[in-house]
Amino acid sequence: KIKLPKKTTRRYPAYELYLYGEGNYAEENKNLLLTGIPVLFLPGNAGSYKQVRSLGSIALRKAEDVDFKYHFNFFSVNFNEELVALYGGSLQRQTKFVHECIKVILKLYRDGEFAPTSVAIVGHSMGGLVARALLTLKSFKPELINLLVTQATPHVAPVMPLDRYLTDFYTAVNNHWMLKAQDLRNLTTLSVAGGFRDYQVRSGLAFLPRLSQHDSALSVVSSAVPRAWASTDHLSIVWCKELILATIRALFDLIDENTRQITEDPKKRMSVLNHHFVRHPAKIFEENPEVFTELPGIFIWITVKASKWTYSVYNDSDGKYFTFPLANHRKSYSHVYCENSMLDTSSWIYGCMNSNSSMCLEATDLSWRAELLPTTKVVMLKLQDYPSLSHIVIQVPAAVGNKYTLGCEFFKEDSRTVQLPVTHLFSFGLSSSKILLNSTGLLYNVQLQHFNQIYQAFKIYIESHCQSVKERKPSVYRLHIPWSHEDSIVVAKIPSLTEISAKLHIAQPQNDSRAPELNIFSSSDCQYEVILKTSLPQVLGQIVRFHAGAFPVYIVSNILLTYGGQLNTLRSTGQCSDFSLELVRTAKPYKVEPLISIVVFLQGFNWFREIWESLSLPEVDAAVLSSQDAWFPLVSLILFLFGTGIAYWSAVFFSTSLRLFSSLWLTLIRPTVLQKDKLITPRRLCGVLSLALVSWTTCGAFAVFLIYLQYLFKVIKLHVSVRAEQNKLNRVNHSKEPSQNSSINTVKPQSSMDSVPEASQPLANSTTIAEAVNSLKMHVTILNLFTWIVLLNLPSLIYWLKNLRYSVRLEPDPCRSTAIIIVCILEILMNSSTSEVKSSKLLKIAAKVPLPLSVAMLAFGRLHLYRVPHFVTFSLLLHVLCCVV
């Protein structure tokens, strides 16, 4: 643990700074006489500072390999595992603390020979956003950071925008990075996304905003990172060894030999990151590789004139040079493609400019043009781009104990590029597109036409057939997306049937006309059949991936519509209908969606936008999503139906739970008698004031949770009383029936005055019970609505409970004022009955309002979940007024 200034410790009591170490290295650095390169790790949402171990341990092993000529000191910040992805109130505090940590870290080195002037930062999840937010601080100097690596960080927007502080923080950070892009030229940023296995942060959110720093920012998906080629979940991206190795190799390649620190040259930093994270040529990084290299003439020189050539070698003690004259091939072919299964980092392919001799002693090293794949390294050259080359030379070193294969072929680009139109979304996988690759080449490019939207998802089946049964190298299939680094690679045995999922993380930009490609790095004597079908489960998966955060809005919207329907039924018939029946009757998409679609359409016109802005209305969330290419046709309908289903089953679960609790209550405790409660009493007024005080002095979500528990207890108690009265009434009716039948002729008739109380008593009981049942149905719906308000406010409650030892009051509190209003409303509602509401003059308005509120909720709540409780609170406020007026 690093000791911080007392002022910093007093201001941020929950946060700490640590230096990572192990073994002798840890013992040597206990006195904090540091000589390495500082790297600061920032954990994410509920993340631990101990996650730095993955980076620190491998960096230490790498430093040992170079005899500590260079080494890194890894620092880590303890953010007390705060839920910053769900509660944004502490993001600004974390940012300011990191600034203090950077100043403390740099002070540790000030007496050293190679004292650093900046710190490299690695941020996981929300830690990456906090690192970007440093630049928004007025007192922060941008030169204090030179390199920022983020892992699965949602840069574009919050995953769950549960409070205003979170969305405001994002707006401030992204606006600053876009408007002040020129000031950030000396900061190099790398964002690594986890791919489709990351269910918490979709990779589209991890791509840095498009307008920021084209030349000094890089966004990649882990499935496209050379030597990793795998998708990671949200947590494993921190310790995925392949990604950690790529990061540490990049860090060591970034070191400037003169300063013993990370280089100040932004171009070098970007070339290193491109080398390790985008296109690895299977060579050790060199900043300025020599253009010409000498070839030792000790090997045998063999001229190959064929357009297609393969060579296998095993235990060959003699090295060879194979030369391919280009003069004849230039007329017939446009490209040359070569592959080599020996995955070392030595040079292997050269371009020769000497056209007279069969030997070439000086050549251009073309190995830097190569690309590393899982089982091979490949290079493809356009002959037109190399007019001065006379020969291509392949070097085959002595292979003692090694077995590997090489292959080269000349081809016309048109002959190896085929176009495959993708199937329509509404084909539902019943139709397919097929193509048969008949030629026996080493490379095919299948262009997937009209594949450019995120709601498209396909299954691609590649079936390989081979002429002979001999053992072959595996095929490599790569789905290449030209407008972003999100490629995915599959290695398949030959022959085989391979299934590939094809879907996008971000849609095709409007100014980009390139089509995604399926690259097939094949075996030479095999044929391939490619079959493409729309995958309905994958399409639904894309909808969930892009819009799962909006589910609460659609669920609450459905419940609110049902609540309005119950009020309307109560007004027209005097009876409150069942939740499930009313949900089916009132929760209709056509009541809500058309109006939002019309507004989104009209916002495309300037005159309407001006009127909209003059009314100070926020932009419709669907329009924002459309501008981010994250909105599908009919997606809102599908989400609404999902919401209807979840609302229905949540109500079933709710009623079943109530029945179980009431059964347990009836067996343990004697039920209370049904009686009408007063709306407001001095005792309840004191309860409201005390809860309002709790909300103001501690945490608003805590007060909301307490009133929720009180309401839940009240509803269970009412449910128990209703069941007890119904059971009693049933027993009375059953006991009367046989006695009336047997004594109908023997009992003397009583006077009418005597018979009134006996006859009217069961009638009065049944009326009271019917009224109580109506009230119970209404209370259950309100409680169902209120449950979602509690769930949406839960993160701030959890945050407050975790930090209770540091501060009794949550600051800032996203729901303090709302909580006071909710407490007042629910204290009245829990003691109300439908008999008071029936006669209200405001009931008609209260029954009509939930529909426009549902429309407004879907229009403005998808990207701002914190607005949802406000709409529900307004509807419940009208219900309270109905009880009074």
Summary of the structure (lengths in Angstrom):
residues: 885
radius of gyration: 35.2
end to end distance: 62.9
largest distance: 136.5
contacts: 2923
relative contact order: 0.07
helix: 46%
strand: 19%
